[in-house]
Amino acid sequence: MKLRGDNALFRRSELLGLLAFATLILVVLPAALDIFRLNLVGKYLTYAFVTIGLVVCWGYAGILSLGQGIFFGLGGYCMAMFLKLEASSVENTKIQSTPGIPDFMDWNQLTALPWFWKPFENLGVTLAAVVLVPTLFAFIIGAAMFKRRVGGVYFAIITQAVALILTILIVGQQGYTGGINGITDLRTLKGWDIRSDGAKLTLYYIECGLLLAAIVATQLVTRSKLGRILVAMRDKEDRVRFSGYSVSSFKIFAFCFAAALAALGGAMFTLQVGFMSPSFVGIVPSIEMVIYTAVGGRSSILGSVCGALLVNFAKTRLSESFPELWLFGLGALFVVVVLSFPEGLAGVYRSSAPRLARSFVAKLRALWRTPMTRSLDHELAE
């Protein structure tokens, strides 16, 4: 892996940051936290997949999407459908009117499994659908909007509208989706009990591995020529278009890339938490995901991940004490960060770290020279 030069995949500071982060999530946190707290960290890390995608979509391509909950939810629902079908075997549902179908379908007087549920009886198809279904949906939205040069605040509002429509659709079709309660009571994955402590620890490490792979894949995109074109398109879209590049195609790619990562996070959320509901699909969670990215730094991959961890940690702590005020606090945090620190915590670190490092080195040199000077003065006095 190259470390030097303009075309290096990771600069030295970036590589050190990645190694420190990997050590934190793979070694320090599992050793310091009990399984409940570690599972909570795993839940926070599922949102990091979304923030990494937003770095490409919003930070580099300049596309503000306020509907990333759509793709997070679709990925989570795809995984939940497989797990629910496995939990709804004939033996487990023999007390129902129609054994062999999910309980909420039986409650709503369905007598057969809907056709679009049947592919999710296969794990391989499910894993493919986790990424392909949200990505295809993002492609349809992106092609419809970007080909017509719809962007900026108009695109952000449209993604909000789509998130709201999808939420209403999920809630309204209770017999097919579980309605407002979502898909719950998920127990096993190919006979493996995902509710046990050992399974939670294994899933945590799998998620960490996927997250590190997503970071490297995103770094490949941002450090390549494609990443430079995305930045140029963000700053001077007309110049990129006049240079002969298809701006709409690049925007569609960035939007679909972010959707695929968000869907992967949604699938891991379902495995970590054990359910999926429409409350993770709508406008509020989508805006929260943007706030995570803004706080961490929309142009920094590791910064956005840290933003997801820090804001979710604060949300857990503060919402327990002030549940009514948390959303106001979150909104205020977003306003303060955007106005005062437009580059987020990563920007603060980049501007402050060199100064602090120089100050630290100067103090070390002063401490080192003081004993040497005293010794020299003592020798001269003798």
C-alpha positions as CSV (number, residue, x, y, z in Angstrom):
1,M,0.0,0.0,0.0
2,K,1.5,3.3,-1.1
3,L,2.1,6.0,1.6
4,R,3.7,8.8,-0.4
5,G,2.9,10.9,-3.3
6,D,-0.2,12.6,-4.6
7,N,-1.7,9.3,-5.9
8,A,-1.2,7.4,-2.6
9,L,-4.2,5.6,-1.3
10,F,-3.6,6.7,2.3
11,R,-1.4,9.6,3.5
12,R,0.7,8.7,6.5
13,S,-1.6,10.6,8.9
14,E,-4.7,8.9,7.4
15,L,-3.1,5.5,7.7
16,L,-2.2,6.1,11.3
17,G,-5.7,7.3,12.0
18,L,-7.2,4.2,10.4
19,L,-4.9,1.9,12.4
20,A,-5.8,3.7,15.6
21,F,-9.6,3.4,14.8
22,A,-9.2,-0.3,13.9
23,T,-7.4,-0.9,17.2
24,L,-10.1,0.9,19.1
25,I,-13.0,-1.0,17.7
26,L,-11.3,-4.4,17.4
27,V,-9.2,-4.5,20.5
28,V,-9.9,-1.8,23.1
29,L,-13.8,-1.7,23.0
30,P,-14.3,-5.5,23.1
31,A,-11.9,-5.7,26.1
32,A,-13.3,-2.8,28.0
33,L,-17.1,-3.2,27.5
34,D,-19.6,-5.9,28.4
35,I,-21.6,-7.5,25.6
36,F,-24.6,-5.2,26.1
37,R,-22.5,-2.0,25.7
38,L,-20.6,-3.6,22.9
39,N,-23.8,-4.4,21.1
40,L,-24.8,-0.8,21.5
41,V,-21.6,0.3,19.9
42,G,-22.3,-2.1,17.1
43,K,-25.7,-0.4,16.6
44,Y,-23.9,3.0,16.4
45,L,-21.5,1.7,13.8
46,T,-24.3,0.7,11.5
47,Y,-24.9,4.4,11.0
48,A,-21.3,4.9,10.2
49,F,-21.9,3.1,6.9
50,V,-24.4,5.8,6.0
51,T,-22.1,8.6,7.0
52,I,-19.3,7.2,4.8
53,G,-21.6,7.1,1.8
54,L,-22.7,10.7,2.6
55,V,-19.0,11.7,2.5
56,V,-18.9,10.7,-1.2
57,C,-22.5,11.9,-2.0
58,W,-22.6,15.1,-0.1
59,G,-19.0,16.0,0.8
60,Y,-17.4,15.2,-2.6
61,A,-20.2,15.3,-5.1
62,G,-22.2,18.1,-3.4
63,I,-25.5,16.1,-3.4
64,L,-27.4,16.7,-0.2
65,S,-29.7,13.7,0.3
66,L,-32.2,13.9,3.2
67,G,-33.5,10.5,2.4
68,Q,-30.7,8.1,3.3
69,G,-33.1,6.4,5.7
70,I,-34.8,5.0,2.6
71,F,-31.8,2.8,1.7
72,F,-30.9,2.1,5.3
73,G,-34.5,0.8,5.8
74,L,-34.6,-1.2,2.5
75,G,-31.4,-3.0,3.3
76,G,-32.7,-3.7,6.8
77,Y,-36.1,-4.9,5.6
78,C,-34.4,-7.3,3.1
79,M,-32.4,-8.9,5.8
80,A,-35.4,-8.9,8.2
81,M,-37.6,-10.7,5.6
82,F,-35.2,-13.6,5.4
83,L,-34.9,-13.9,9.2
84,K,-38.6,-13.6,9.7
85,L,-39.3,-16.4,7.2
86,E,-36.8,-18.6,9.0
87,A,-38.5,-17.9,12.3
88,S,-41.9,-18.6,10.7
89,S,-41.5,-22.3,9.9
90,V,-44.5,-24.6,10.0
91,E,-43.3,-26.0,13.3
92,N,-42.9,-22.6,14.9
93,T,-46.2,-21.3,13.7
94,K,-48.4,-24.3,14.0
95,I,-50.9,-22.5,16.3
96,Q,-51.7,-20.0,13.6
97,S,-54.6,-20.2,11.2
98,T,-52.2,-20.5,8.3
99,P,-48.9,-22.1,9.5
100,G,-45.7,-21.3,7.6
101,I,-46.2,-17.6,7.1
102,P,-45.2,-14.6,9.4
103,D,-47.5,-13.9,12.3
104,F,-48.5,-10.4,11.2
105,M,-49.7,-11.9,7.9
106,D,-51.8,-14.4,9.7
107,W,-53.3,-11.6,11.9
108,N,-54.3,-9.8,8.8
109,Q,-56.0,-12.9,7.3
110,L,-53.5,-13.6,4.6
111,T,-53.5,-17.3,3.7
112,A,-50.4,-17.5,1.5
113,L,-46.9,-16.0,1.3
114,P,-46.9,-13.0,-1.1
115,W,-44.9,-13.5,-4.2
116,F,-42.3,-10.8,-3.4
117,W,-41.4,-12.6,-0.1
118,K,-40.6,-15.9,-1.7
119,P,-37.1,-15.0,-3.0
120,F,-36.1,-14.2,0.5
121,E,-36.3,-17.8,1.5
122,N,-32.8,-18.1,0.1
123,L,-29.8,-16.5,2.0
124,G,-27.8,-15.9,-1.1
125,V,-30.6,-14.1,-2.9
126,T,-31.2,-12.1,0.3
127,L,-27.6,-11.0,0.6
128,A,-27.6,-9.8,-3.0
129,A,-31.0,-8.1,-2.6
130,V,-29.6,-6.2,0.5
131,V,-27.3,-4.2,-1.9
132,L,-29.1,-4.5,-5.2
133,V,-32.6,-3.5,-4.3
134,P,-31.7,-0.1,-2.6
135,T,-29.1,0.6,-5.3
136,L,-31.6,0.0,-8.0
137,F,-34.1,2.2,-6.3
138,A,-31.4,4.9,-5.9
139,F,-30.6,4.6,-9.6
140,I,-34.2,5.1,-10.6
141,I,-34.5,8.2,-8.4
142,G,-31.1,9.6,-9.5
143,A,-31.7,9.0,-13.2
144,A,-35.2,10.7,-13.0
145,M,-33.7,13.7,-11.1
146,F,-30.2,14.2,-12.4
147,K,-31.0,13.7,-16.1
148,R,-33.3,16.6,-15.7
149,R,-30.7,18.6,-13.8
150,V,-32.7,18.7,-10.6
151,G,-30.3,19.4,-7.8
152,G,-29.6,21.5,-4.7
153,V,-32.4,22.1,-2.3
154,Y,-35.0,20.7,-4.7
155,F,-33.3,17.3,-4.7
156,A,-33.1,17.3,-0.9
157,I,-36.8,18.1,-0.6
158,I,-37.6,15.3,-3.1
159,T,-35.6,12.7,-1.2
160,Q,-37.5,13.8,2.0
161,A,-40.8,13.3,0.1
162,V,-39.8,9.8,-1.1
163,A,-38.8,8.9,2.5
164,L,-42.2,10.0,3.8
165,I,-44.0,8.1,1.0
166,L,-42.1,4.9,1.7
167,T,-42.9,5.2,5.4
168,I,-46.6,5.7,4.8
169,L,-46.5,2.7,2.4
170,I,-44.9,0.4,4.9
171,V,-47.2,1.5,7.7
172,G,-50.3,1.2,5.5
173,Q,-49.5,-2.3,4.1
174,Q,-49.5,-4.0,7.5
175,G,-50.3,-7.4,6.2
176,Y,-47.2,-7.4,3.9
177,T,-44.7,-5.4,5.9
178,G,-45.7,-5.6,9.6
179,G,-47.0,-2.1,9.7
180,I,-46.0,0.4,12.3
181,N,-44.5,-2.4,14.5
182,G,-42.2,-3.5,11.7
183,I,-40.7,-7.0,11.4
184,T,-39.9,-8.3,14.9
185,D,-39.1,-11.5,16.8
186,L,-36.1,-12.4,14.6
187,R,-34.2,-15.3,16.2
188,T,-31.9,-17.3,14.0
189,L,-29.7,-17.1,10.9
190,K,-29.5,-20.5,9.2
191,G,-30.2,-22.1,12.6
192,W,-27.6,-19.9,14.4
193,D,-29.2,-18.0,17.4
194,I,-28.4,-14.4,16.8
195,R,-29.7,-13.4,20.2
196,S,-26.9,-15.2,22.2
197,D,-23.9,-13.3,23.6
198,G,-21.5,-15.3,21.4
199,A,-23.5,-14.4,18.3
200,K,-23.6,-10.8,19.2
201,L,-19.8,-10.7,19.6
202,T,-19.3,-12.5,16.3
203,L,-21.7,-10.1,14.5
204,Y,-19.8,-7.2,16.0
205,Y,-16.5,-8.3,14.5
206,I,-18.2,-9.1,11.2
207,E,-19.6,-5.6,11.1
208,C,-16.2,-4.0,12.0
209,G,-14.6,-5.9,9.2
210,L,-17.2,-4.7,6.7
211,L,-16.9,-1.2,8.0
212,L,-13.1,-1.2,7.6
213,A,-13.6,-2.6,4.0
214,A,-16.1,0.2,3.3
215,I,-13.6,2.8,4.5
216,V,-10.9,1.5,2.2
217,A,-13.4,1.2,-0.7
218,T,-14.5,4.8,-0.2
219,Q,-10.9,5.9,0.1
220,L,-10.2,4.3,-3.3
221,V,-13.1,6.3,-4.8
222,T,-12.1,9.7,-3.3
223,R,-8.4,9.3,-4.0
224,S,-8.9,8.3,-7.6
225,K,-9.5,10.5,-10.7
226,L,-13.2,9.8,-10.1
227,G,-13.0,11.5,-6.7
228,R,-11.3,14.6,-8.3
229,I,-14.0,14.8,-10.9
230,L,-16.7,14.7,-8.2
231,V,-15.0,17.6,-6.4
232,A,-14.7,19.5,-9.6
233,M,-18.4,18.8,-10.3
234,R,-19.3,20.0,-6.8
235,D,-17.4,23.3,-7.2
236,K,-17.8,24.1,-10.9
237,E,-20.5,21.8,-12.4
238,D,-20.8,23.7,-15.7
239,R,-17.0,23.6,-16.4
240,V,-17.1,19.8,-15.9
241,R,-20.0,19.5,-18.3
242,F,-18.3,21.7,-20.9
243,S,-15.2,19.5,-20.6
244,G,-17.2,16.7,-22.0
245,Y,-18.0,14.7,-18.9
246,S,-21.5,13.4,-18.2
247,V,-22.3,15.2,-14.9
248,S,-25.6,13.3,-14.4
249,S,-23.8,9.9,-14.6
250,F,-21.3,10.9,-12.0
251,K,-24.1,12.1,-9.7
252,I,-26.0,8.9,-10.2
253,F,-22.9,6.9,-9.3
254,A,-22.3,8.9,-6.1
255,F,-25.9,8.6,-5.1
256,C,-26.0,4.8,-5.7
257,F,-22.7,4.3,-3.9
258,A,-24.1,6.0,-0.9
259,A,-27.3,4.0,-1.1
260,A,-25.4,0.7,-1.2
261,L,-23.4,1.6,1.9
262,A,-26.5,2.7,3.7
263,A,-28.2,-0.5,2.8
264,L,-25.3,-2.5,4.2
265,G,-25.6,-0.6,7.4
266,G,-29.3,-1.3,7.6
267,A,-28.8,-5.0,7.1
268,M,-26.2,-5.1,9.9
269,F,-28.6,-3.0,12.1
270,T,-31.3,-5.7,11.7
271,L,-28.8,-8.4,12.7
272,Q,-27.5,-6.4,15.7
273,V,-30.8,-5.2,17.1
274,G,-33.1,-8.0,16.0
275,F,-35.9,-6.1,14.3
276,M,-36.6,-3.4,11.6
277,S,-39.4,-0.9,11.6
278,P,-40.5,2.1,9.5
279,S,-39.2,4.4,12.3
280,F,-35.8,4.0,10.7
281,V,-36.9,4.9,7.2
282,G,-38.6,8.3,7.5
283,I,-37.5,11.9,7.5
284,V,-36.3,12.2,11.1
285,P,-33.7,9.4,11.0
286,S,-32.6,10.6,7.5
287,I,-31.9,14.1,8.9
288,E,-30.1,12.6,11.9
289,M,-27.8,10.7,9.5
290,V,-26.9,14.0,7.8
291,I,-26.2,15.6,11.2
292,Y,-23.8,12.7,12.1
293,T,-21.8,13.5,8.9
294,A,-21.8,17.2,9.4
295,V,-20.6,16.9,13.0
296,G,-17.8,14.6,12.1
297,G,-16.9,16.3,8.9
298,R,-18.5,15.8,5.5
299,S,-15.2,15.6,3.7
300,S,-13.5,13.2,6.1
301,I,-14.2,9.5,6.1
302,L,-13.0,8.8,9.6
303,G,-14.4,12.1,10.8
304,S,-17.9,11.1,9.7
305,V,-17.5,7.7,11.5
306,C,-16.5,9.5,14.7
307,G,-19.5,11.8,14.3
308,A,-21.8,8.9,14.1
309,L,-20.3,7.4,17.3
310,L,-20.2,10.6,19.3
311,V,-23.7,11.9,18.4
312,N,-25.3,8.5,19.0
313,F,-23.5,8.2,22.3
314,A,-24.7,11.7,23.3
315,K,-28.2,10.8,22.1
316,T,-28.3,7.7,24.3
317,R,-27.0,9.6,27.4
318,L,-29.1,12.7,27.1
319,S,-32.3,11.2,25.8
320,E,-32.5,9.1,29.0
321,S,-32.5,12.3,31.1
322,F,-34.2,14.8,28.7
323,P,-36.2,12.8,26.2
324,E,-38.4,15.8,25.2
325,L,-35.5,18.1,24.6
326,W,-33.2,15.8,22.7
327,L,-34.4,16.6,19.2
328,F,-34.1,20.3,19.9
329,G,-30.6,19.7,21.1
330,L,-29.8,17.8,18.0
331,G,-31.1,20.5,15.8
332,A,-29.1,23.1,17.7
333,L,-26.0,21.0,17.4
334,F,-26.4,20.9,13.6
335,V,-26.9,24.7,13.4
336,V,-23.8,25.4,15.6
337,V,-21.6,23.0,13.7
338,V,-22.6,24.3,10.3
339,L,-22.1,27.9,11.3
340,S,-19.0,27.6,13.5
341,F,-17.3,24.5,12.2
342,P,-18.3,24.0,8.5
343,E,-15.7,21.1,8.2
344,G,-16.9,19.4,11.4
345,L,-14.6,17.9,14.0
346,A,-12.2,16.7,11.3
347,G,-11.7,20.3,10.2
348,V,-11.1,21.4,13.8
349,Y,-8.6,18.6,14.2
350,R,-6.8,19.4,10.9
351,S,-6.4,23.1,11.9
352,S,-5.4,22.5,15.5
353,A,-3.3,19.3,15.4
354,P,-0.2,20.8,13.7
355,R,-0.2,23.7,16.2
356,L,-0.6,21.4,19.2
357,A,2.0,19.0,17.9
358,R,4.6,21.9,17.5
359,S,3.8,23.1,21.0
360,F,4.2,19.6,22.4
361,V,7.5,19.1,20.6
362,A,8.8,22.5,21.8
363,K,7.9,21.6,25.4
364,L,9.7,18.2,25.1
365,R,12.8,20.0,23.8
366,A,12.7,22.5,26.6
367,L,12.5,19.7,29.2
368,W,15.3,17.8,27.5
369,R,17.6,20.8,27.3
370,T,17.0,22.0,30.9
371,P,18.9,19.1,32.6
372,M,21.7,19.4,30.0
373,T,22.1,23.1,30.6
374,R,22.2,22.6,34.4
375,S,24.8,19.9,34.0
376,L,26.9,22.2,31.7
377,D,26.7,25.1,34.1
378,H,27.7,22.9,37.0
379,E,30.8,21.6,35.1
380,L,31.8,25.2,34.2
381,A,31.4,26.3,37.9
382,E,33.8,23.5,39.0
